[in-house]
Amino acid sequence: MTQIKDTAIEPFLDALASNAATPGGGSAAAILGAMGAALVSMVCNLTIGKKKYVEVEGEMKDVLAKAEDLRHRLTGMIQDDVRAFDTVMGAYGMPKETDAEKTSRGEAIQDALKLATDVPIVCCRVAREVIDLALVVSEKGNLNVISDAGVGVLAANAALRSAALNVFINAKMISDKSFVDAKLKELGGLLAGAEALTEKTYDIVKGKVS
């Protein structure tokens, strides 16, 4: 089966707009994050090798390597989200005629919901890292493409907040309170730190382009 990440934009958007349950918001969040990382990489690539920016070349190479790793991780999450959703649907579709079947089904649903919570929270973590890198390139990157650092941080923040919605919607159906509390605590920290950093980066970029 062709992986979603290997399809062209138009077919993906058609699938996103269709009445099929997947791909959905989780895959879209991963793509937003990957786009943010790609834009960070772009600014790095157009800064590296320029005489005017020779003093930051080493740092830009380091940021580029990190951004590319994050981009590939986020791209893989496009399909991870589909698999997680399919796992949840598969669990809900299990037989429930006997008590034993009901028990097995209930356990499978809880396991599937945990998976469907873990996948987007990983997306949140990685998107948060992209936000960190976007700040660096907004401060030190090539001024000719600095607006792309702003677009990148906004895309990464949108990815974080979008993936967070999938964490919230699945977490409320999980009976394991310690699991839920731990995930929501981590998510709260990711969201709280990211918002101020995104605004800081956006303001830096805005100041340079206006």
Backbone as ProteinMPNN parsed JSONL, in Angstrom:
{"seq_chain_A": "MTQIKDTAIEPFLDALASNAATPGGGSAAAILGAMGAALVSMVCNLTIGKKKYVEVEGEMKDVLAKAEDLRHRLTGMIQDDVRAFDTVMGAYGMPKETDAEKTSRGEAIQDALKLATDVPIVCCRVAREVIDLALVVSEKGNLNVISDAGVGVLAANAALRSAALNVFINAKMISDKSFVDAKLKELGGLLAGAEALTEKTYDIVKGKVS", "coords_chain_A": {"N_chain_A": [[0.835, -1.189, 0.0], [0.541, 2.216, -0.807], [2.306, 4.608, 1.01], [1.06, 7.363, 2.903], [2.782, 9.515, 3.136], [4.204, 9.414, 0.811], [2.602, 10.298, -1.199], [1.252, 12.747, -3.518], [0.5, 16.245, -2.955], [-2.146, 17.067, -3.756], [-3.745, 14.618, -4.016], [-3.58, 13.809, -1.329], [-4.879, 15.908, 0.027], [-7.388, 15.62, -1.083], [-8.094, 13.157, 0.026], [-8.088, 13.88, 2.694], [-10.232, 15.602, 2.752], [-12.345, 13.957, 2.227], [-15.05, 11.59, 2.976], [-13.877, 9.622, 4.408], [-12.505, 8.245, 7.405], [-9.813, 8.376, 7.915], [-6.977, 9.774, 6.177], [-6.731, 12.098, 8.94], [-7.118, 14.743, 11.339], [-4.891, 14.224, 12.976], [-2.893, 13.259, 11.251], [-2.689, 15.512, 9.653], [-1.681, 17.305, 11.535], [0.875, 16.237, 11.942], [1.975, 16.684, 9.421], [1.958, 19.476, 9.347], [3.858, 19.981, 11.338], [6.1, 18.784, 10.136], [6.377, 20.439, 7.924], [7.037, 22.813, 9.223], [9.547, 22.101, 10.276], [10.897, 21.645, 7.875], [10.998, 24.218, 6.817], [12.639, 25.479, 8.673], [14.961, 24.098, 8.083], [15.329, 25.027, 5.482], [15.97, 27.766, 5.875], [18.38, 27.415, 7.207], [19.906, 26.11, 5.191], [20.111, 28.157, 3.339], [21.631, 29.914, 4.641], [24.022, 28.765, 5.404], [27.274, 28.678, 4.061], [27.315, 31.255, 3.154], [29.175, 34.199, 3.049], [28.615, 36.37, 4.686], [27.473, 35.232, 6.874], [29.295, 33.618, 8.117], [30.177, 33.34, 10.727], [28.151, 32.08, 12.1], [27.896, 29.702, 10.869], [28.64, 27.097, 11.733], [26.834, 26.628, 13.814], [24.441, 26.782, 12.398], [24.678, 24.547, 10.771], [24.485, 22.559, 12.659], [21.887, 22.997, 13.616], [20.503, 22.48, 11.269], [20.946, 19.704, 10.904], [19.554, 18.697, 13.098], [16.966, 19.668, 12.553], [16.336, 18.316, 10.198], [16.3, 15.677, 11.083], [14.095, 15.813, 12.812], [12.126, 16.495, 10.985], [11.924, 14.157, 9.411], [11.074, 12.366, 11.342], [8.575, 13.427, 12.021], [7.274, 13.159, 9.575], [7.017, 10.396, 9.438], [5.109, 10.084, 11.38], [2.715, 10.692, 10.216], [1.593, 8.398, 9.071], [1.607, 6.874, 11.367], [-0.442, 7.956, 12.886], [-2.694, 7.197, 11.435], [-2.563, 4.415, 11.722], [-2.902, 4.196, 14.495], [-5.52, 5.155, 14.828], [-6.899, 3.239, 13.334], [-6.392, 1.028, 14.9], [-7.831, 1.613, 17.211], [-10.455, 1.631, 16.154], [-10.577, -1.01, 15.343], [-10.512, -2.318, 17.797], [-12.918, -1.453, 18.963], [-14.587, -2.782, 17.283], [-14.528, -5.409, 18.003], [-15.954, -8.614, 19.043], [-18.713, -8.798, 21.392], [-20.403, -10.473, 22.795], [-20.276, -12.456, 24.832], [-19.333, -12.566, 28.354], [-16.58, -12.871, 28.595], [-15.726, -12.049, 26.087], [-16.526, -9.393, 26.198], [-14.851, -8.465, 28.219], [-12.312, -8.839, 27.049], [-12.58, -7.17, 24.857], [-12.936, -4.67, 26.108], [-10.442, -4.347, 27.357], [-8.801, -4.288, 25.118], [-9.707, -1.972, 23.874], [-8.944, -0.022, 25.741], [-6.135, -0.292, 25.639], [-5.728, 0.434, 22.973], [-6.61, 3.072, 22.995], [-4.691, 4.212, 24.599], [-2.463, 3.976, 22.931], [-3.362, 5.657, 20.908], [-3.182, 8.005, 22.231], [-0.519, 8.235, 22.895], [0.753, 8.489, 20.385], [0.017, 11.124, 19.272], [1.088, 12.685, 21.361], [3.777, 12.319, 21.164], [4.149, 13.565, 18.748], [3.602, 16.151, 19.6], [5.795, 16.614, 21.293], [7.941, 16.556, 19.48], [7.254, 18.583, 17.687], [7.459, 20.708, 19.425], [10.223, 20.814, 19.724], [10.924, 21.658, 17.186], [9.941, 24.239, 17.275], [11.742, 25.372, 19.093], [14.085, 25.316, 17.536], [13.363, 26.993, 15.469], [13.42, 29.471, 16.668], [16.165, 29.91, 16.958], [17.055, 30.095, 14.254], [15.59, 32.282, 13.49], [16.832, 34.31, 14.808], [19.457, 34.225, 13.875], [19.592, 33.517, 11.213], [19.738, 33.799, 7.568], [18.844, 36.926, 6.415], [17.431, 37.342, 4.087], [15.642, 35.305, 3.823], [14.279, 35.227, 6.139], [11.617, 35.468, 6.819], [10.6, 32.98, 6.383], [11.358, 31.556, 8.591], [9.559, 32.525, 10.419], [7.136, 31.575, 9.368], [7.678, 28.905, 9.662], [7.809, 28.548, 12.481], [5.19, 29.126, 13.189], [3.829, 27.085, 11.859], [4.846, 24.864, 13.211], [3.929, 25.355, 15.79], [1.195, 25.241, 15.338], [1.045, 22.553, 14.702], [1.724, 21.389, 17.157], [-0.391, 22.297, 18.856], [-2.563, 21.257, 17.495], [-2.106, 18.466, 17.516], [-2.307, 18.165, 20.221], [-5.043, 18.29, 20.695], [-5.875, 15.761, 19.911], [-4.702, 14.251, 21.867], [-6.142, 15.117, 24.128], [-8.8, 14.295, 23.464], [-8.676, 11.523, 23.389], [-7.572, 10.866, 25.846], [-9.548, 11.397, 27.729], [-11.162, 9.194, 27.667], [-9.813, 7.145, 28.779], [-9.286, 4.841, 31.351], [-7.19, 4.479, 33.095], [-5.964, 6.328, 35.446], [-3.465, 7.288, 36.345], [-1.88, 7.113, 34.077], [-3.196, 8.917, 32.375], [-3.003, 11.315, 33.866], [-0.23, 11.724, 33.859], [0.32, 12.075, 31.118], [-1.23, 14.336, 30.499], [-0.102, 16.226, 32.172], [2.484, 16.448, 31.109], [1.802, 17.365, 28.573], [0.631, 19.832, 29.185], [2.861, 21.278, 30.004], [4.327, 21.378, 27.618], [2.64, 22.871, 25.96], [2.388, 25.286, 27.379], [5.01, 26.357, 27.428], [5.524, 26.641, 24.737], [3.857, 28.553, 23.545], [4.637, 31.183, 24.321], [7.221, 31.174, 23.311], [6.781, 30.869, 20.591], [5.484, 33.279, 19.985], [7.543, 35.05, 20.626], [9.466, 34.373, 18.689], [8.026, 34.939, 16.36], [7.678, 37.703, 16.657], [10.337, 38.558, 16.529], [10.952, 37.923, 13.864], [9.011, 39.431, 12.52], [9.868, 41.973, 13.238], [12.2, 42.127, 11.762], [11.413, 42.028, 9.125], [9.704, 44.109, 8.687]], "CA_chain_A": [[0.0, 0.0, 0.0], [1.301, 3.455, -0.857], [2.297, 5.385, 2.236], [0.534, 8.711, 2.717], [3.892, 10.445, 2.994], [4.734, 9.323, -0.547], [1.62, 10.777, -2.165], [1.316, 14.162, -3.847], [-0.344, 17.095, -2.118], [-3.554, 17.075, -4.161], [-4.436, 13.399, -3.565], [-3.683, 13.799, 0.128], [-5.93, 16.844, 0.421], [-8.652, 14.993, -1.471], [-8.372, 12.135, 1.035], [-8.374, 14.588, 3.932], [-11.555, 16.225, 2.628], [-13.353, 12.951, 1.922], [-15.818, 11.064, 4.113], [-13.095, 8.582, 5.08], [-12.067, 8.679, 8.733], [-8.38, 8.659, 7.846], [-6.242, 10.563, 7.164], [-7.513, 13.13, 9.613], [-6.414, 15.832, 11.982], [-3.59, 13.793, 13.496], [-1.95, 13.255, 10.12], [-2.498, 16.91, 9.263], [-0.793, 17.898, 12.534], [2.232, 15.779, 11.657], [2.435, 17.386, 8.228], [2.254, 20.845, 9.753], [5.147, 19.948, 12.024], [7.148, 18.491, 9.15], [6.548, 21.665, 7.145], [7.782, 23.741, 10.062], [10.934, 21.648, 10.303], [11.459, 21.851, 6.54], [11.274, 25.644, 6.656], [13.844, 25.731, 9.469], [16.066, 23.579, 7.268], [15.502, 25.937, 4.353], [16.708, 28.943, 6.331], [19.755, 26.959, 7.454], [20.576, 25.843, 3.916], [20.362, 29.416, 2.645], [22.557, 30.678, 5.485], [25.295, 28.051, 5.316], [28.038, 28.96, 2.85], [27.278, 32.681, 2.854], [30.265, 34.885, 3.757], [28.043, 37.271, 5.684], [27.018, 34.458, 8.035], [30.321, 32.615, 8.4], [30.326, 33.163, 12.173], [27.098, 31.202, 12.625], [27.765, 28.536, 9.988], [28.696, 25.864, 12.509], [25.568, 26.486, 14.533], [23.398, 26.51, 11.413], [24.827, 23.146, 10.345], [23.961, 21.745, 13.757], [20.428, 23.15, 13.592], [20.026, 21.789, 10.061], [20.926, 18.259, 11.157], [18.449, 18.435, 14.028], [15.691, 19.935, 11.885], [16.078, 17.238, 9.244], [15.907, 14.497, 11.862], [12.727, 16.045, 13.273], [11.229, 16.45, 9.82], [11.687, 12.765, 9.033], [10.269, 11.754, 12.41], [7.201, 13.911, 11.873], [6.716, 12.554, 8.366], [6.618, 9.039, 9.805], [3.925, 10.142, 12.247], [1.51, 10.787, 9.387], [1.047, 7.048, 8.996], [1.401, 6.391, 12.733], [-1.764, 8.394, 13.319], [-3.674, 6.342, 10.762], [-2.512, 3.095, 12.368], [-3.481, 4.309, 15.837], [-6.971, 5.256, 14.663], [-7.391, 1.934, 12.877], [-6.324, 0.127, 16.054], [-8.982, 1.941, 18.06], [-11.662, 1.152, 15.481], [-10.543, -2.469, 15.396], [-10.867, -2.734, 19.163], [-14.356, -1.241, 19.145], [-15.296, -3.735, 16.442], [-14.401, -6.775, 18.529], [-17.22, -9.177, 19.517], [-19.035, -8.49, 22.789], [-21.571, -11.288, 23.14], [-20.083, -13.117, 26.123], [-18.598, -11.77, 29.347], [-15.156, -12.949, 28.257], [-15.523, -11.179, 24.925], [-16.655, -8.01, 26.655], [-13.627, -8.134, 28.954], [-11.215, -8.715, 26.079], [-12.842, -5.974, 24.06], [-12.673, -3.506, 26.95], [-8.992, -4.218, 27.525], [-8.232, -3.894, 23.822], [-10.058, -0.567, 23.661], [-8.084, 0.805, 26.593], [-4.783, -0.331, 25.068], [-5.75, 1.191, 21.731], [-6.73, 4.49, 23.343], [-3.37, 4.638, 25.082], [-1.657, 4.156, 21.726], [-3.876, 6.831, 20.21], [-2.75, 9.155, 23.019], [0.942, 8.297, 22.799], [1.187, 8.959, 19.056], [-0.003, 12.583, 19.166], [1.935, 13.383, 22.331], [5.118, 12.308, 20.565], [4.1, 14.643, 17.764], [3.705, 17.394, 20.367], [7.184, 16.766, 21.743], [8.819, 16.859, 18.354], [6.879, 19.912, 17.211], [8.039, 21.66, 20.39], [11.644, 20.934, 19.38], [10.995, 22.482, 15.977], [9.743, 25.617, 17.734], [13.025, 25.798, 19.659], [15.042, 25.551, 16.448], [12.911, 28.15, 14.699], [13.907, 30.67, 17.359], [17.586, 30.065, 16.635], [17.228, 30.587, 12.884], [15.008, 33.624, 13.383], [17.809, 35.239, 15.364], [20.776, 34.174, 13.24], [19.517, 33.075, 9.827], [19.829, 34.718, 6.425], [17.735, 37.886, 6.43], [16.659, 37.278, 2.834], [14.601, 34.265, 3.942], [13.928, 35.16, 7.56], [10.168, 35.298, 6.965], [10.316, 31.544, 6.398], [11.495, 31.115, 9.982], [8.282, 32.858, 11.042], [6.138, 30.608, 8.903], [8.044, 27.623, 10.261], [7.422, 28.455, 13.899], [3.73, 29.08, 13.249], [3.423, 25.736, 11.451], [5.198, 23.945, 14.293], [3.007, 25.602, 16.906], [-0.099, 24.686, 14.926], [1.173, 21.097, 14.836], [1.669, 21.079, 18.588], [-1.737, 22.514, 19.397], [-3.479, 20.333, 16.811], [-1.883, 17.126, 18.069], [-2.794, 18.19, 21.602], [-6.475, 17.991, 20.691], [-6.034, 14.307, 19.85], [-4.366, 13.749, 23.205], [-7.274, 15.405, 25.008], [-10.014, 13.539, 23.137], [-8.48, 10.118, 23.731], [-7.259, 10.722, 27.27], [-10.758, 11.43, 28.565], [-11.828, 7.894, 27.628], [-8.907, 6.15, 29.362], [-9.61, 4.623, 32.767], [-5.943, 4.474, 33.868], [-5.812, 7.725, 35.859], [-2.055, 7.666, 36.436], [-1.434, 7.304, 32.695], [-3.8, 10.162, 31.889], [-2.424, 12.455, 34.584], [1.148, 11.92, 33.402], [0.296, 12.614, 29.758], [-1.775, 15.696, 30.498], [0.883, 17.092, 32.815], [3.53, 16.705, 30.109], [1.219, 18.182, 27.511], [0.474, 21.184, 29.698], [4.171, 21.915, 29.957], [4.687, 21.621, 26.219], [1.808, 23.957, 25.445], [2.673, 26.534, 28.087], [6.293, 26.898, 26.99], [5.574, 26.87, 23.294], [3.108, 29.729, 23.113], [5.479, 32.372, 24.49], [8.365, 31.06, 22.407], [6.282, 31.13, 19.238], [5.261, 34.723, 19.871], [8.857, 35.691, 20.624], [10.066, 34.148, 17.37], [7.227, 35.693, 15.381], [7.984, 39.124, 16.822], [11.688, 38.772, 15.996], [10.855, 37.895, 12.397], [8.238, 40.593, 12.113], [10.722, 43.144, 13.38], [13.225, 42.13, 10.722], [10.84, 42.152, 7.778], [8.835, 45.285, 8.573]], "C_chain_A": [[0.877, 1.248, 0.0], [1.168, 4.203, 0.464], [1.785, 6.799, 1.953], [1.662, 9.698, 2.455], [4.476, 10.443, 1.588], [3.759, 9.819, -1.606], [1.797, 12.267, -2.411], [0.322, 14.944, -2.983], [-1.817, 16.979, -2.471], [-4.298, 15.804, -3.749], [-4.591, 13.332, -2.045], [-4.805, 14.719, 0.596], [-7.306, 16.311, 0.045], [-9.071, 13.956, -0.434], [-8.76, 12.78, 2.361], [-9.796, 15.158, 3.922], [-12.689, 15.218, 2.463], [-14.116, 12.512, 3.168], [-15.125, 9.89, 4.801], [-12.583, 9.122, 6.411], [-10.581, 9.014, 8.785], [-7.974, 8.904, 6.396], [-7.122, 11.661, 7.751], [-6.621, 14.166, 10.251], [-5.046, 15.457, 12.523], [-2.531, 13.778, 12.417], [-1.658, 14.676, 9.661], [-1.559, 17.614, 10.24], [0.659, 17.512, 12.268], [2.805, 16.485, 10.43], [2.772, 18.836, 8.545], [3.612, 20.914, 10.443], [6.297, 19.709, 11.075], [7.422, 19.702, 8.272], [7.344, 22.708, 7.928], [9.263, 23.388, 10.099], [11.623, 21.888, 8.96], [11.82, 23.315, 6.309], [12.474, 26.075, 7.496], [15.068, 25.267, 8.684], [16.366, 24.504, 6.094], [16.319, 27.161, 4.744], [18.162, 28.579, 6.602], [20.521, 26.793, 6.151], [20.919, 27.116, 3.153], [21.201, 30.386, 3.484], [23.959, 30.088, 5.404], [25.988, 28.361, 3.977], [28.058, 30.423, 2.436], [28.336, 33.4, 3.705], [29.75, 35.755, 4.895], [27.686, 36.543, 6.979], [28.02, 33.387, 8.458], [30.447, 32.341, 9.901], [29.276, 32.226, 12.765], [26.966, 29.913, 11.811], [27.761, 27.222, 10.759], [27.389, 25.592, 13.234], [24.424, 26.165, 13.575], [23.476, 25.065, 10.905], [24.261, 22.208, 11.407], [22.433, 21.796, 13.783], [19.837, 22.404, 12.402], [19.918, 20.284, 10.297], [19.767, 17.889, 12.081], [17.095, 18.611, 13.344], [15.339, 18.825, 10.905], [15.676, 15.95, 9.947], [14.459, 14.636, 12.33], [11.731, 15.967, 12.121], [10.905, 15.011, 9.44], [10.866, 12.029, 10.091], [8.804, 12.164, 12.282], [6.526, 13.317, 10.643], [6.249, 11.131, 8.639], [5.352, 9.01, 10.65], [2.626, 10.3, 11.472], [0.82, 9.431, 9.344], [0.786, 6.469, 10.384], [0.007, 6.753, 13.235], [-2.858, 7.534, 12.702], [-3.728, 4.972, 11.433], [-3.165, 3.14, 13.75], [-4.997, 4.372, 15.76], [-7.558, 3.912, 14.259], [-7.385, 0.918, 14.017], [-7.498, 0.36, 16.99], [-10.273, 1.4, 17.444], [-11.741, -0.369, 15.491], [-10.952, -2.997, 16.762], [-12.361, -2.575, 19.416], [-15.182, -2.241, 18.337], [-15.222, -5.175, 16.918], [-15.751, -7.29, 19.051], [-17.439, -8.902, 21.006], [-20.291, -9.241, 23.239], [-21.441, -11.904, 24.527], [-19.335, -12.186, 27.083], [-17.108, -11.74, 29.025], [-14.836, -12.036, 27.072], [-15.6, -9.707, 25.314], [-15.392, -7.557, 27.392], [-12.461, -7.911, 28.003], [-11.355, -7.443, 25.248], [-12.515, -4.712, 24.86], [-11.186, -3.252, 27.137], [-8.333, -3.749, 26.232], [-8.514, -2.424, 23.524], [-9.156, 0.346, 24.484], [-6.643, 0.85, 26.07], [-4.7, 0.522, 23.803], [-5.827, 2.697, 21.994], [-5.414, 5.039, 23.881], [-2.429, 4.869, 23.9], [-2.063, 5.433, 21.005], [-3.605, 8.123, 20.982], [-1.241, 9.341, 22.902], [1.411, 8.881, 21.467], [1.13, 10.482, 18.951], [0.864, 13.295, 20.198], [3.392, 13.358, 21.875], [5.209, 13.41, 19.511], [4.252, 15.998, 18.454], [5.144, 17.649, 20.804], [8.095, 17.218, 20.609], [8.517, 18.244, 17.784], [7.447, 20.989, 18.127], [9.516, 21.865, 20.126], [11.828, 21.789, 18.135], [10.836, 23.96, 16.342], [11.045, 26.177, 18.31], [14.022, 26.161, 18.556], [14.663, 26.769, 15.62], [13.371, 29.453, 15.349], [15.358, 30.942, 16.985], [17.756, 30.649, 15.23], [16.603, 31.963, 12.692], [15.992, 34.68, 13.861], [19.078, 35.34, 14.522], [20.76, 33.821, 11.757], [19.61, 34.194, 8.812], [18.605, 35.626, 6.383], [16.861, 37.811, 5.191], [15.534, 36.252, 2.887], [14.083, 34.166, 5.371], [12.425, 35.006, 7.775], [9.793, 33.818, 7.022], [10.497, 30.946, 7.787], [10.201, 31.397, 10.742], [7.185, 31.902, 10.644], [6.403, 29.251, 9.544], [7.603, 27.481, 11.698], [5.909, 28.411, 14.052], [3.204, 27.7, 12.864], [3.69, 24.736, 12.571], [4.271, 24.119, 15.493], [1.611, 25.082, 16.587], [-0.081, 23.162, 15.047], [1.041, 20.674, 16.286], [0.251, 21.194, 19.124], [-2.759, 21.568, 18.764], [-3.349, 18.926, 17.367], [-2.398, 17.049, 19.508], [-4.278, 17.857, 21.681], [-6.724, 16.489, 20.646], [-5.645, 13.652, 21.171], [-5.568, 13.923, 24.128], [-8.463, 14.475, 24.739], [-9.884, 12.067, 23.493], [-8.271, 9.92, 25.229], [-8.512, 10.666, 28.133], [-11.505, 10.103, 28.574], [-10.983, 6.779, 28.236], [-9.149, 6.053, 30.864], [-8.375, 4.644, 33.67], [-5.588, 5.914, 34.232], [-4.349, 8.163, 35.906], [-1.465, 7.924, 35.047], [-1.926, 8.652, 32.171], [-3.16, 11.373, 32.545], [-1.015, 12.769, 34.09], [1.184, 12.555, 32.015], [-0.192, 14.059, 29.73], [-0.832, 16.693, 31.171], [1.993, 17.453, 31.827], [3.009, 17.646, 29.023], [1.051, 19.628, 27.956], [1.779, 21.957, 29.657], [4.597, 22.265, 28.542], [3.917, 22.812, 25.654], [2.17, 25.296, 26.078], [3.974, 27.157, 27.598], [6.309, 27.324, 25.548], [4.929, 28.183, 22.875], [3.962, 30.999, 23.186], [6.65, 32.351, 23.521], [7.968, 31.332, 20.962], [6.087, 32.627, 19.015], [6.576, 35.483, 19.826], [9.508, 35.575, 19.251], [9.346, 34.942, 16.301], [7.56, 37.182, 15.451], [9.373, 39.466, 16.307], [11.647, 38.867, 14.484], [10.114, 39.128, 11.891], [9.068, 41.867, 12.174], [11.763, 43.255, 12.278], [12.661, 42.355, 9.322], [9.991, 43.426, 7.611], [9.596, 46.573, 8.9]], "O_chain_A": [[1.857, 1.314, 0.742], [0.064, 4.404, 0.971], [2.048, 7.36, 0.889], [1.516, 10.613, 1.644], [5.176, 11.384, 1.213], [4.066, 9.763, -2.797], [2.418, 12.967, -1.61], [-0.574, 14.369, -2.365], [-2.653, 16.811, -1.584], [-5.386, 15.899, -3.182], [-5.607, 12.857, -1.538], [-5.593, 14.347, 1.466], [-8.278, 16.524, 0.769], [-10.241, 13.875, -0.058], [-9.645, 12.292, 3.065], [-10.471, 15.191, 4.951], [-13.862, 15.583, 2.55], [-13.863, 12.997, 4.271], [-15.707, 9.241, 5.67], [-12.266, 10.306, 6.531], [-10.146, 9.831, 9.596], [-8.552, 8.315, 5.483], [-8.108, 12.089, 7.152], [-5.518, 14.44, 9.778], [-4.134, 16.284, 12.527], [-1.405, 14.226, 12.633], [-0.523, 15.006, 9.321], [-0.732, 18.427, 9.827], [1.56, 18.346, 12.357], [3.983, 16.842, 10.407], [3.771, 19.361, 8.055], [4.415, 21.803, 10.163], [7.346, 20.344, 11.184], [8.571, 19.963, 7.914], [8.206, 23.393, 7.379], [10.124, 24.258, 9.969], [12.787, 22.286, 8.913], [12.833, 23.615, 5.678], [13.242, 26.942, 7.079], [16.083, 25.961, 8.629], [17.528, 24.733, 5.758], [17.247, 27.549, 4.034], [19.07, 29.34, 6.268], [21.646, 27.273, 6.017], [21.899, 27.154, 2.409], [21.445, 31.524, 3.085], [24.951, 30.813, 5.342], [25.37, 28.312, 2.914], [28.738, 30.793, 1.479], [28.384, 33.23, 4.923], [30.385, 35.858, 5.945], [27.606, 37.155, 8.044], [27.656, 32.385, 9.072], [30.788, 31.227, 10.299], [29.497, 31.642, 13.826], [26.044, 29.126, 12.029], [26.963, 26.332, 10.466], [26.903, 24.462, 13.261], [23.541, 25.37, 13.899], [22.449, 24.441, 10.641], [23.638, 21.195, 11.09], [21.77, 20.772, 13.951], [18.789, 21.768, 12.52], [18.919, 19.663, 9.934], [19.086, 16.887, 11.865], [16.188, 17.801, 13.532], [14.176, 18.437, 10.793], [14.813, 15.217, 9.465], [13.686, 13.681, 12.251], [10.631, 15.437, 12.272], [9.749, 14.679, 9.177], [10.053, 11.166, 9.76], [7.905, 11.334, 12.421], [5.335, 13.009, 10.674], [5.211, 10.705, 8.133], [4.611, 8.027, 10.637], [1.548, 10.066, 12.018], [-0.388, 9.33, 9.555], [-0.135, 5.674, 10.567], [-0.644, 5.963, 13.918], [-3.833, 7.186, 13.368], [-4.808, 4.436, 11.681], [-3.895, 2.223, 14.125], [-5.687, 3.716, 16.541], [-8.592, 3.497, 14.782], [-8.26, 0.056, 14.095], [-8.09, -0.591, 17.502], [-11.085, 0.784, 18.134], [-12.82, -0.947, 15.63], [-11.654, -4.003, 16.865], [-12.996, -3.447, 20.009], [-16.336, -2.512, 18.667], [-15.798, -6.065, 16.293], [-16.599, -6.494, 19.456], [-16.486, -8.788, 21.777], [-21.125, -8.705, 23.968], [-22.39, -11.878, 25.311], [-18.783, -11.163, 26.678], [-16.456, -10.706, 29.168], [-13.816, -11.347, 27.056], [-14.833, -8.881, 24.819], [-14.924, -6.431, 27.22], [-11.72, -6.935, 28.122], [-10.38, -6.744, 24.976], [-11.885, -3.792, 24.339], [-10.722, -2.113, 27.086], [-7.424, -2.919, 26.25], [-7.661, -1.718, 22.986], [-8.665, 1.36, 23.988], [-6.012, 1.908, 26.061], [-3.724, 1.241, 23.591], [-5.189, 3.492, 21.303], [-5.072, 6.197, 23.641], [-1.684, 5.849, 23.878], [-1.212, 6.196, 20.547], [-3.779, 9.215, 20.442], [-0.748, 10.466, 22.822], [2.352, 9.672, 21.427], [2.13, 11.089, 18.568], [1.334, 14.403, 19.939], [4.153, 14.28, 22.17], [6.224, 14.098, 19.403], [4.945, 16.883, 17.953], [5.645, 18.768, 20.695], [8.903, 18.134, 20.761], [9.435, 18.988, 17.438], [7.865, 22.051, 17.666], [10.021, 22.977, 20.285], [12.784, 22.559, 18.043], [11.516, 24.822, 15.784], [11.403, 27.324, 18.044], [14.71, 27.179, 18.633], [15.531, 27.49, 15.128], [13.677, 30.423, 14.657], [15.73, 32.086, 16.724], [18.52, 31.596, 15.042], [17.035, 32.727, 11.829], [15.986, 35.811, 13.375], [19.704, 36.398, 14.457], [21.808, 33.825, 11.111], [19.566, 35.376, 9.154], [17.471, 35.152, 6.324], [15.686, 38.174, 5.233], [14.588, 36.315, 2.102], [13.517, 33.147, 5.766], [11.999, 34.473, 8.8], [8.791, 33.448, 7.635], [9.865, 29.944, 8.123], [9.792, 30.614, 11.6], [6.394, 31.466, 11.48], [5.474, 28.538, 9.923], [7.089, 26.438, 12.102], [5.396, 27.736, 14.944], [2.251, 27.203, 13.464], [2.862, 23.868, 12.847], [3.878, 23.143, 16.132], [0.926, 24.546, 17.458], [-1.073, 22.555, 15.448], [0.333, 19.718, 16.604], [-0.246, 20.276, 19.777], [-3.704, 21.134, 19.422], [-4.349, 18.268, 17.656], [-2.865, 16.002, 19.955], [-4.721, 17.212, 22.631], [-7.666, 15.993, 21.265], [-6.199, 12.619, 21.546], [-5.964, 12.989, 24.825], [-9.058, 13.934, 25.671], [-10.87, 11.429, 23.861], [-8.731, 8.935, 25.807], [-8.54, 9.972, 29.149], [-12.392, 9.903, 29.404], [-11.376, 5.612, 28.217], [-9.207, 7.067, 31.56], [-8.502, 4.81, 34.883], [-4.988, 6.634, 33.434], [-4.033, 9.296, 35.542], [-0.656, 8.833, 34.863], [-1.159, 9.426, 31.597], [-2.814, 12.343, 31.871], [-0.651, 13.933, 33.924], [1.977, 13.462, 31.762], [0.366, 14.898, 29.023], [-0.773, 17.861, 30.785], [2.39, 18.613, 31.721], [3.686, 18.59, 28.616], [1.304, 20.549, 27.18], [1.804, 23.14, 29.318], [5.164, 23.331, 28.302], [4.481, 23.654, 24.955], [2.249, 26.315, 25.392], [4.032, 28.366, 27.377], [7.02, 28.255, 25.172], [5.405, 28.847, 21.954], [4.005, 31.787, 22.241], [7.029, 33.386, 22.974], [8.719, 31.946, 20.204], [6.479, 33.169, 17.982], [6.713, 36.45, 19.076], [10.035, 36.552, 18.717], [9.977, 35.548, 15.436], [7.707, 37.839, 14.421], [9.577, 40.529, 15.719], [12.232, 39.773, 13.891], [10.55, 39.783, 10.944], [8.989, 42.724, 11.294], [12.161, 44.359, 11.904], [13.372, 42.826, 8.435], [9.609, 43.769, 6.492], [9.019, 47.659, 8.854]]}, "name": "protein", "num_of_chains": 1, "seq": "MTQIKDTAIEPFLDALASNAATPGGGSAAAILGAMGAALVSMVCNLTIGKKKYVEVEGEMKDVLAKAEDLRHRLTGMIQDDVRAFDTVMGAYGMPKETDAEKTSRGEAIQDALKLATDVPIVCCRVAREVIDLALVVSEKGNLNVISDAGVGVLAANAALRSAALNVFINAKMISDKSFVDAKLKELGGLLAGAEALTEKTYDIVKGKVS"}
